[in-house]
Amino acid sequence: MNRTGNLPKFLTTCFAAAAITIGTAAHAQDGWTELASENNITISAQLQECGGASFYVVRIENSGETPLNVGYTLTLADAPVIPPISDSRIVDGGASVEGECGNAGNTLTVMTFPTANTIEKLTATLSVSE
């Protein structure tokens, strides 16, 4: 510390950079990739394998305090036989809903396709209302 009781600027910068690095690593570690966000709603996805097949599992999170009606459309690029999937869910404040690996009947679960098997191939659009 210097005479004014503050950390030197160099150390302050180092601590700030370390905090950013830790925050980024924590987000990457949870394995979810953000696809879209709007009005306290974030839609994320990750690839999961189960039953010998690979699926995109999608999670919708509401960081607000009130329940919201979330309309969404999931589109898989380079998979012409899989049409866009549209649905809506009510997501309570501070809660999330997500798909279930292997449950193709759940509109938050999308089977991969040989030409569409990376997270970059899945896109999402949102419409949020109360």
PANU-697951 format. One record per residue: residue number from 1; x, y, z of N, C-alpha, C in turn. Coordinates in steps of 0.02 Angstrom, whole numbers, m for minus. Layout:
N
<k NUM npx X npy Y npz Z capx X capy Y capz Z cpx X cpy Y cpz Z>
...
This chain:
130
<k 1 npx 42 npy m59 npz 0 capx 0 capy 0 capz 0 cpx 44 cpy 62 cpz 0>
<k 2 npx 18 npy 113 npz m31 capx 55 capy 176 capz m31 cpx 33 cpy 217 cpz 31>
<k 3 npx 58 npy 277 npz 36 capx 45 capy 317 capz 96 cpx m28 cpy 336 cpz 105>
<k 4 npx m67 npy 334 npz 52 capx m138 capy 353 capz 59 cpx m181 cpy 293 cpz 78>
<k 5 npx m150 npy 234 npz 85 capx m188 capy 175 capz 104 cpx m218 cpy 138 cpz 45>
<k 6 npx m201 npy 159 npz m15 capx m227 capy 126 capz m75 cpx m175 cpy 79 cpz m105>
<k 7 npx m197 npy 28 npz m139 capx m151 capy m16 capz m174 cpx m123 cpy 22 cpz m234>
<k 8 npx m60 npy 9 npz m251 capx m33 capy 40 capz m311 cpx m75 cpy 20 cpz m372>
<k 9 npx m77 npy 64 npz m422 capx m119 capy 53 capz m481 cpx m102 cpy m14 cpz m515>
<k 10 npx m39 npy m33 npz m518 capx m19 capy m96 capz m549 cpx m54 cpy m155 cpz m515>
<k 11 npx m53 npy m157 npz m448 capx m84 capy m213 capz m412 cpx m160 cpy m213 cpz m421>
<k 12 npx m190 npy m154 npz m421 capx m262 capy m150 capz m432 cpx m281 cpy m178 cpz m500>
<k 13 npx m241 npy m162 npz m551 capx m254 capy m188 capz m618 cpx m246 cpy m264 cpz m619>
<k 14 npx m196 npy m290 npz m585 capx m185 capy m363 capz m583 cpx m244 cpy m398 cpz m550>
<k 15 npx m268 npy m371 npz m494 capx m325 capy m402 capz m460 cpx m387 cpy m400 cpz m504>
<k 16 npx m398 npy m345 npz m539 capx m456 capy m340 capz m584 cpx m451 cpy m391 cpz m640>
<k 17 npx m392 npy m400 npz m669 capx m383 capy m449 capz m722 cpx m394 cpy m519 cpz m696>
<k 18 npx m371 npy m534 npz m636 capx m381 capy m601 capz m607 cpx m455 cpy m614 cpz m596>
<k 19 npx m493 npy m565 npz m574 capx m564 capy m574 capz m563 cpx m600 cpy m588 cpz m629>
<k 20 npx m581 npy m554 npz m682 capx m611 capy m567 capz m747 cpx m595 cpy m638 cpz m770>
<k 21 npx m533 npy m659 npz m762 capx m514 capy m727 capz m782 cpx m553 cpy m779 cpz m744>
<k 22 npx m560 npy m771 npz m679 capx m597 capy m820 capz m639 cpx m669 cpy m823 cpz m661>
<k 23 npx m700 npy m766 npz m674 capx m770 capy m764 capz m696 cpx m779 cpy m800 cpz m762>
<k 24 npx m734 npy m789 npz m809 capx m738 capy m822 capz m874 cpx m729 cpy m897 cpz m867>
<k 25 npx m682 npy m919 npz m827 capx m670 capy m990 capz m818 cpx m731 cpy m1024 cpz m787>
<k 26 npx m764 npy m991 npz m740 capx m822 capy m1020 capz m708 cpx m878 cpy m1030 cpz m759>
<k 27 npx m887 npy m980 npz m804 capx m940 capy m987 capz m854 cpx m924 cpy m1044 cpz m902>
<k 28 npx m862 npy m1049 npz m923 capx m842 capy m1102 capz m969 cpx m848 cpy m1170 cpz m935>
<k 29 npx m834 npy m1173 npz m871 capx m835 capy m1236 capz m835 cpx m905 cpy m1265 cpz m830>
<k 30 npx m956 npy m1223 npz m826 capx m1024 capy m1251 capz m819 cpx m1048 cpy m1282 cpz m884>
<k 31 npx m1014 npy m1270 npz m940 capx m1029 capy m1305 capz m1003 cpx m1086 cpy m1278 cpz m1044>
<k 32 npx m1118 npy m1224 npz m1023 capx m1174 capy m1196 capz m1060 cpx m1150 cpy m1138 cpz m1103>
<k 33 npx m1175 npy m1134 npz m1164 capx m1158 capy m1080 capz m1211 cpx m1220 cpy m1038 cpz m1221>
<k 34 npx m1214 npy m973 npz m1208 capx m1272 capy m928 capz m1215 cpx m1289 cpy m920 cpz m1289>
<k 35 npx m1352 npy m928 npz m1305 capx m1376 capy m920 capz m1373 cpx m1411 cpy m853 cpz m1383>
<k 36 npx m1449 npy m830 npz m1333 capx m1486 capy m767 capz m1338 cpx m1507 cpy m744 cpz m1269>
<k 37 npx m1519 npy m679 npz m1261 capx m1546 capy m654 capz m1198 cpx m1589 cpy m592 cpz m1212>
<k 38 npx m1639 npy m584 npz m1169 capx m1686 capy m528 capz m1175 cpx m1726 cpy m522 cpz m1111>
<k 39 npx m1732 npy m462 npz m1084 capx m1775 capy m447 capz m1026 cpx m1769 cpy m498 cpz m969>
<k 40 npx m1710 npy m508 npz m942 capx m1696 capy m554 capz m887 cpx m1699 cpy m628 cpz m906>
<k 41 npx m1708 npy m643 npz m969 capx m1710 capy m713 capz m992 cpx m1647 cpy m728 cpz m1031>
<k 42 npx m1616 npy m784 npz m1015 capx m1558 capy m808 capz m1053 cpx m1572 cpy m879 cpz m1076>
<k 43 npx m1560 npy m891 npz m1139 capx m1567 capy m959 capz m1165 cpx m1497 cpy m984 cpz m1184>
<k 44 npx m1479 npy m1042 npz m1157 capx m1413 capy m1071 capz m1167 cpx m1421 cpy m1144 cpz m1189>
<k 45 npx m1367 npy m1172 npz m1215 capx m1370 capy m1242 capz m1237 cpx m1303 cpy m1276 cpz m1224>
<k 46 npx m1305 npy m1342 npz m1222 capx m1244 capy m1382 capz m1219 cpx m1258 cpy m1448 cpz m1255>
<k 47 npx m1204 npy m1478 npz m1279 capx m1210 capy m1544 capz m1310 cpx m1205 cpy m1597 cpz m1256>
<k 48 npx m1249 npy m1645 npz m1257 capx m1247 capy m1701 capz m1210 cpx m1255 cpy m1766 cpz m1249>
<k 49 npx m1224 npy m1819 npz m1224 capx m1231 capy m1884 capz m1255 cpx m1266 cpy m1931 cpz m1207>
<k 50 npx m1313 npy m1969 npz m1235 capx m1347 capy m2020 capz m1195 cpx m1377 cpy m2071 cpz m1243>
<k 51 npx m1379 npy m2133 npz m1223 capx m1408 capy m2185 capz m1265 cpx m1374 cpy m2192 cpz m1332>
<k 52 npx m1310 npy m2175 npz m1337 capx m1273 capy m2181 capz m1399 cpx m1288 cpy m2126 cpz m1449>
<k 53 npx m1324 npy m2075 npz m1430 capx m1341 capy m2019 capz m1475 cpx m1320 cpy m1953 cpz m1442>
<k 54 npx m1315 npy m1902 npz m1483 capx m1295 capy m1836 capz m1460 cpx m1354 cpy m1789 cpz m1467>
<k 55 npx m1364 npy m1747 npz m1416 capx m1421 capy m1701 capz m1414 cpx m1398 cpy m1631 cpz m1394>
<k 56 npx m1432 npy m1580 npz m1420 capx m1427 capy m1513 capz m1393 cpx m1478 cpy m1509 cpz m1337>
<k 57 npx m1456 npy m1492 npz m1278 capx m1502 capy m1482 capz m1222 cpx m1503 cpy m1408 cpz m1208>
<k 58 npx m1562 npy m1379 npz m1205 capx m1570 capy m1306 capz m1199 cpx m1598 cpy m1289 cpz m1130>
<k 59 npx m1572 npy m1234 npz m1102 capx m1595 capy m1210 capz m1037 cpx m1618 cpy m1138 cpz m1044>
<k 60 npx m1674 npy m1122 npz m1013 capx m1700 capy m1053 capz m1012 cpx m1699 cpy m1030 cpz m939>
<k 61 npx m1664 npy m975 npz m926 capx m1658 capy m949 capz m858 cpx m1692 cpy m880 cpz m852>
<k 62 npx m1727 npy m870 npz m797 capx m1758 capy m806 capz m783 cpx m1722 cpy m776 cpz m722>
<k 63 npx m1683 npy m724 npz m733 capx m1646 capy m693 capz m678 cpx m1686 cpy m639 cpz m643>
<k 64 npx m1746 npy m626 npz m668 capx m1790 capy m576 capz m637 cpx m1828 cpy m605 cpz m578>
<k 65 npx m1875 npy m566 npz m553 capx m1914 capy m586 capz m494 cpx m1984 cpy m609 cpz m511>
<k 66 npx m2008 npy m595 npz m571 capx m2077 capy m613 capz m589 cpx m2078 cpy m667 cpz m643>
<k 67 npx m2130 npy m708 npz m644 capx m2136 capy m758 capz m696 cpx m2143 cpy m724 cpz m765>
<k 68 npx m2113 npy m754 npz m815 capx m2117 capy m727 capz m883 cpx m2136 cpy m782 cpz m932>
<k 69 npx m2175 npy m763 npz m982 capx m2192 capy m809 capz m1036 cpx m2138 cpy m801 cpz m1089>
<k 70 npx m2103 npy m856 npz m1104 capx m2047 capy m854 capz m1150 cpx m2064 cpy m894 cpz m1212>
<k 71 npx m2070 npy m859 npz m1268 capx m2077 capy m893 capz m1332 cpx m2008 cpy m902 cpz m1362>
<k 72 npx m1995 npy m959 npz m1392 capx m1929 capy m970 capz m1420 cpx m1934 cpy m1011 cpz m1484>
<k 73 npx m1884 npy m1000 npz m1527 capx m1876 capy m1040 capz m1587 cpx m1804 cpy m1063 cpz m1590>
<k 74 npx m1794 npy m1128 npz m1596 capx m1728 capy m1157 capz m1602 cpx m1719 cpy m1179 cpz m1675>
<k 75 npx m1663 npy m1158 npz m1705 capx m1650 capy m1175 capz m1774 cpx m1582 cpy m1208 cpz m1779>
<k 76 npx m1580 npy m1264 npz m1813 capx m1518 capy m1302 capz m1822 cpx m1493 cpy m1292 cpz m1893>
<k 77 npx m1437 npy m1258 npz m1900 capx m1408 capy m1244 capz m1966 cpx m1382 cpy m1309 cpz m1997>
<k 78 npx m1383 npy m1312 npz m2063 capx m1356 capy m1369 capz m2101 cpx m1391 cpy m1435 cpz m2085>
<k 79 npx m1453 npy m1433 npz m2065 capx m1492 capy m1493 capz m2052 cpx m1561 cpy m1483 cpz m2085>
<k 80 npx m1564 npy m1489 npz m2151 capx m1626 capy m1472 capz m2187 cpx m1687 cpy m1515 cpz m2168>
<k 81 npx m1676 npy m1574 npz m2140 capx m1733 capy m1617 capz m2123 cpx m1761 cpy m1601 cpz m2054>
<k 82 npx m1728 npy m1558 npz m2016 capx m1752 capy m1539 capz m1950 cpx m1778 cpy m1467 cpz m1954>
<k 83 npx m1844 npy m1457 npz m1953 capx m1871 capy m1389 capz m1958 cpx m1859 cpy m1351 cpz m1893>
<k 84 npx m1863 npy m1284 npz m1895 capx m1858 capy m1246 capz m1833 cpx m1911 cpy m1269 cpz m1783>
<k 85 npx m1892 npy m1268 npz m1720 capx m1937 capy m1290 capz m1666 cpx m1959 cpy m1228 cpz m1627>
<k 86 npx m2024 npy m1216 npz m1624 capx m2051 capy m1158 capz m1588 cpx m2097 cpy m1182 cpz m1533>
<k 87 npx m2093 npy m1149 npz m1476 capx m2135 capy m1166 capz m1419 cpx m2133 cpy m1108 cpz m1370>
<k 88 npx m2167 npy m1114 npz m1314 capx m2163 capy m1064 capz m1262 cpx m2168 cpy m1098 cpz m1194>
<k 89 npx m2139 npy m1066 npz m1145 capx m2140 capy m1090 capz m1076 cpx m2149 cpy m1031 cpz m1029>
<k 90 npx m2181 npy m1043 npz m973 capx m2182 capy m994 capz m919 cpx m2125 cpy m1012 cpz m872>
<k 91 npx m2080 npy m963 npz m862 capx m2022 capy m975 capz m819 cpx m2029 cpy m929 cpz m758>
<k 92 npx m2033 npy m959 npz m699 capx m2040 capy m921 capz m638 cpx m1979 cpy m877 cpz m626>
<k 93 npx m1988 npy m822 npz m588 capx m1933 capy m779 capz m570 cpx m1880 cpy m817 cpz m531>
<k 94 npx m1817 npy m807 npz m549 capx m1762 capy m840 capz m515 cpx m1756 cpy m914 cpz m529>
<k 95 npx m1791 npy m938 npz m579 capx m1792 capy m1011 capz m594 cpx m1768 cpy m1023 cpz m666>
<k 96 npx m1762 npy m1087 npz m682 capx m1744 capy m1107 capz m750 cpx m1782 cpy m1171 cpz m768>
<k 97 npx m1787 npy m1182 npz m833 capx m1814 capy m1244 capz m860 cpx m1763 cpy m1269 cpz m911>
<k 98 npx m1757 npy m1335 npz m918 capx m1711 capy m1359 capz m968 cpx m1734 cpy m1426 cpz m997>
<k 99 npx m1707 npy m1441 npz m1055 capx m1722 capy m1504 capz m1088 cpx m1693 cpy m1562 cpz m1050>
<k 100 npx m1706 npy m1621 npz m1077 capx m1682 capy m1682 capz m1046 cpx m1651 cpy m1725 cpz m1100>
<k 101 npx m1588 npy m1743 npz m1092 capx m1552 capy m1782 capz m1142 cpx m1591 cpy m1845 cpz m1160>
<k 102 npx m1601 npy m1856 npz m1224 capx m1636 capy m1916 capz m1247 cpx m1711 cpy m1908 cpz m1254>
<k 103 npx m1739 npy m1854 npz m1227 capx m1811 capy m1844 capz m1229 cpx m1828 cpy m1799 cpz m1288>
<k 104 npx m1832 npy m1828 npz m1347 capx m1845 capy m1789 capz m1407 cpx m1916 cpy m1759 cpz m1408>
<k 105 npx m1960 npy m1782 npz m1364 capx m2026 capy m1753 capz m1359 cpx m2026 cpy m1686 cpz m1323>
<k 106 npx m1971 npy m1669 npz m1290 capx m1964 capy m1606 capz m1254 cpx m1936 cpy m1556 cpz m1304>
<k 107 npx m1971 npy m1500 npz m1315 capx m1948 capy m1452 capz m1365 cpx m1884 cpy m1415 cpz m1344>
<k 108 npx m1858 npy m1429 npz m1285 capx m1794 capy m1400 capz m1265 cpx m1738 cpy m1451 cpz m1275>
<k 109 npx m1752 npy m1504 npz m1312 capx m1702 capy m1555 capz m1328 cpx m1704 cpy m1567 cpz m1403>
<k 110 npx m1647 npy m1559 npz m1437 capx m1644 capy m1566 capz m1509 cpx m1589 cpy m1616 cpz m1526>
<k 111 npx m1605 npy m1668 npz m1564 capx m1555 capy m1717 capz m1584 cpx m1507 cpy m1684 cpz m1634>
<k 112 npx m1444 npy m1701 npz m1629 capx m1395 capy m1675 capz m1677 cpx m1404 cpy m1710 cpz m1744>
<k 113 npx m1370 npy m1685 npz m1794 capx m1373 capy m1710 capz m1862 cpx m1301 cpy m1716 cpz m1886>
<k 114 npx m1283 npy m1764 npz m1930 capx m1212 capy m1770 capz m1949 cpx m1180 cpy m1706 cpz m1973>
<k 115 npx m1217 npy m1663 npz m2007 capx m1189 capy m1599 capz m2030 cpx m1201 cpy m1542 cpz m1981>
<k 116 npx m1234 npy m1556 npz m1926 capx m1249 capy m1505 capz m1876 cpx m1239 cpy m1535 cpz m1807>
<k 117 npx m1176 npy m1539 npz m1787 capx m1160 capy m1571 capz m1724 cpx m1112 cpy m1531 cpz m1680>
<k 118 npx m1111 npy m1466 npz m1690 capx m1073 capy m1422 capz m1646 cpx m1120 cpy m1369 cpz m1619>
<k 119 npx m1102 npy m1341 npz m1562 capx m1146 capy m1292 capz m1529 cpx m1157 cpy m1231 cpz m1573>
<k 120 npx m1110 npy m1216 npz m1617 capx m1116 capy m1157 capz m1661 cpx m1173 cpy m1165 cpz m1712>
<k 121 npx m1196 npy m1226 npz m1723 capx m1249 capy m1239 capz m1772 cpx m1319 cpy m1225 cpz m1746>
<k 122 npx m1325 npy m1217 npz m1680 capx m1391 capy m1205 capz m1650 cpx m1400 cpy m1131 cpz m1635>
<k 123 npx m1455 npy m1103 npz m1658 capx m1471 capy m1033 capz m1643 cpx m1539 cpy m1030 cpz m1610>
<k 124 npx m1550 npy m976 npz m1574 capx m1614 capy m967 capz m1539 cpx m1638 cpy m895 cpz m1547>
<k 125 npx m1703 npy m887 npz m1552 capx m1734 capy m821 capz m1548 cpx m1785 cpy m823 cpz m1491>
<k 126 npx m1794 npy m766 npz m1459 capx m1838 capy m761 capz m1401 cpx m1891 cpy m707 cpz m1410>
<k 127 npx m1947 npy m717 npz m1378 capx m1995 capy m663 capz m1367 cpx m2020 cpy m671 cpz m1296>
<k 128 npx m2015 npy m618 npz m1257 capx m2030 capy m621 capz m1185 cpx m2087 cpy m575 cpz m1169>
<k 129 npx m2135 npy m600 npz m1130 capx m2191 capy m559 capz m1107 cpx m2211 cpy m580 cpz m1036>
<k 130 npx m2248 npy m536 npz m1003 capx m2270 capy m552 capz m935 cpx m2335 cpy m591 cpz m936>
